[in-house]
Amino acid sequence: MFRSAEEKDTELLLTFIRALADYEHMLDDVVATEEILSDWLFERRVAEAFFALEDGVAVGFALYFHN
């Protein structure tokens, strides 16, 4: 099951972004903050995010930009 990210999910989304960057050995390259994510996803709406759920718990994510 999937669900769209909501503004209350910015901390969770950033956690997933950092975990992926850490896995890819690129954690030092992450410049995203909760404020940036909130602005881009929910204010300016230039990106969207979804979570993959297992038993109601987010286990993955997708983030894409409208360009």
Backbone as CSV, one residue per row, in Angstrom:
resi,resn,N_x,N_y,N_z,CA_x,CA_y,CA_z,C_x,C_y,C_z
1,MET,0.841,-1.168,0.000,0.000,0.000,0.000,0.892,1.239,0.000
2,PHE,0.387,2.306,-0.533,1.104,3.566,-0.627,0.238,4.695,-0.077
3,ARG,0.894,5.764,0.341,0.170,6.979,0.721,1.029,8.186,0.398
4,SER,0.362,9.276,0.106,1.057,10.536,-0.160,1.622,11.105,1.134
5,ALA,2.754,11.734,1.017,3.343,12.412,2.172,2.503,13.633,2.516
6,GLU,2.406,13.896,3.796,1.706,15.070,4.299,2.733,15.957,5.010
7,GLU,2.359,17.182,5.256,3.306,18.118,5.870,3.845,17.590,7.198
8,LYS,3.050,16.857,7.930,3.504,16.299,9.207,4.577,15.226,9.020
9,ASP,4.810,14.786,7.778,5.773,13.731,7.479,7.165,14.239,7.123
10,THR,7.418,15.526,7.212,8.706,16.044,6.749,9.881,15.445,7.534
11,GLU,9.732,15.239,8.813,10.808,14.633,9.601,11.053,13.198,9.136
12,LEU,9.991,12.431,8.932,10.114,11.056,8.454,10.754,11.020,7.073
13,LEU,10.338,11.893,6.206,10.896,11.937,4.861,12.392,12.253,4.910
14,LEU,12.769,13.203,5.716,14.184,13.548,5.852,14.977,12.365,6.422
15,THR,14.375,11.615,7.317,15.022,10.417,7.857,15.300,9.412,6.747
16,PHE,14.327,9.199,5.868,14.514,8.284,4.737,15.580,8.811,3.779
17,ILE,15.566,10.100,3.497,16.565,10.698,2.593,17.959,10.506,3.162
18,ARG,18.123,10.756,4.436,19.440,10.611,5.069,19.878,9.149,5.112
19,ALA,18.931,8.240,5.349,19.272,6.815,5.368,19.750,6.351,3.996
20,LEU,19.080,6.799,2.950,19.502,6.449,1.594,20.877,7.042,1.290
21,ALA,21.077,8.298,1.661,22.368,8.939,1.426,23.478,8.226,2.195
22,ASP,23.191,7.809,3.407,24.170,7.076,4.198,24.515,5.749,3.512
23,TYR,23.520,5.041,3.035,23.733,3.785,2.323,24.598,3.992,1.083
24,GLU,24.397,5.100,0.407,25.141,5.425,-0.812,26.470,6.127,-0.508
25,HIS,26.837,6.232,0.780,28.059,6.910,1.220,28.084,8.365,0.754
26,MET,26.927,9.020,0.840,26.813,10.413,0.396,26.150,11.291,1.457
27,LEU,26.171,10.846,2.687,25.476,11.578,3.746,25.973,13.022,3.869
28,ASP,27.246,13.247,3.643,27.788,14.607,3.737,27.243,15.531,2.652
29,ASP,26.642,14.960,1.604,26.109,15.760,0.504,24.661,16.207,0.726
30,VAL,24.009,15.682,1.753,22.612,16.037,2.012,22.537,17.454,2.556
31,VAL,21.798,18.309,1.857,21.609,19.688,2.305,20.149,19.948,2.691
32,ALA,19.302,18.956,2.492,17.877,19.106,2.798,17.663,19.297,4.292
33,THR,16.642,20.086,4.603,16.187,20.275,5.979,14.672,20.088,5.976
34,GLU,14.093,19.967,7.142,12.632,19.883,7.218,11.991,21.128,6.613
35,GLU,12.599,22.277,6.844,12.047,23.524,6.319,12.079,23.545,4.787
36,ILE,13.186,23.107,4.209,13.297,23.053,2.744,12.275,22.078,2.170
37,LEU,12.163,20.901,2.768,11.199,19.912,2.280,9.773,20.442,2.368
38,SER,9.456,21.042,3.483,8.112,21.591,3.662,7.816,22.647,2.602
39,ASP,8.771,23.523,2.354,8.592,24.574,1.354,8.410,23.978,-0.042
40,TRP,9.283,23.069,-0.432,9.236,22.520,-1.794,8.019,21.622,-2.013
41,LEU,7.644,20.854,-0.998,6.535,19.898,-1.158,5.160,20.518,-0.927
42,PHE,5.049,21.404,0.048,3.721,21.830,0.470,3.423,23.312,0.248
43,GLU,4.440,24.113,0.092,4.211,25.530,-0.200,4.305,25.784,-1.707
44,ARG,5.474,25.526,-2.268,5.691,25.777,-3.693,5.186,24.632,-4.576
45,ARG,5.038,23.455,-3.990,4.527,22.262,-4.697,5.304,21.949,-5.975
46,VAL,6.635,21.979,-5.863,7.485,21.636,-7.005,7.951,20.184,-6.942
47,ALA,7.535,19.480,-5.887,7.895,18.074,-5.716,6.752,17.365,-4.997
48,GLU,6.775,16.032,-5.069,5.812,15.204,-4.351,6.543,14.020,-3.752
49,ALA,5.970,13.467,-2.719,6.562,12.292,-2.084,5.454,11.318,-1.691
50,PHE,5.815,10.049,-1.747,4.923,8.965,-1.355,5.685,8.025,-0.443
51,PHE,4.947,7.328,0.402,5.530,6.306,1.258,4.954,4.952,0.889
52,ALA,5.804,3.942,0.903,5.370,2.554,0.787,5.117,2.069,2.212
53,LEU,3.992,1.412,2.404,3.608,0.976,3.749,3.570,-0.545,3.840
54,GLU,3.984,-1.041,4.985,3.829,-2.454,5.313,3.206,-2.523,6.695
55,ASP,2.031,-3.107,6.773,1.282,-3.153,8.030,1.096,-1.757,8.619
56,GLY,0.884,-0.773,7.738,0.631,0.595,8.169,1.863,1.394,8.527
57,VAL,3.037,0.802,8.398,4.293,1.473,8.752,5.057,1.812,7.475
58,ALA,5.560,3.035,7.401,6.338,3.458,6.235,7.644,2.670,6.199
59,VAL,7.891,2.001,5.063,9.110,1.204,4.902,9.939,1.664,3.708
60,GLY,9.431,2.599,2.943,10.142,3.118,1.779,9.504,4.413,1.329
61,PHE,10.156,5.073,0.368,9.616,6.350,-0.106,9.991,6.574,-1.561
62,ALA,9.253,7.462,-2.173,9.584,7.975,-3.509,9.423,9.476,-3.442
63,LEU,10.375,10.166,-4.022,10.360,11.632,-4.056,10.670,12.044,-5.482
64,TYR,9.822,12.886,-6.046,10.088,13.333,-7.404,9.737,14.800,-7.557
65,PHE,10.412,15.413,-8.532,10.250,16.847,-8.794,9.520,17.052,-10.115
66,HIS,8.744,18.105,-10.205,7.999,18.457,-11.414,8.880,19.325,-12.311
67,ASN,9.670,18.675,-13.128,10.499,19.453,-14.061,10.638,18.728,-15.376
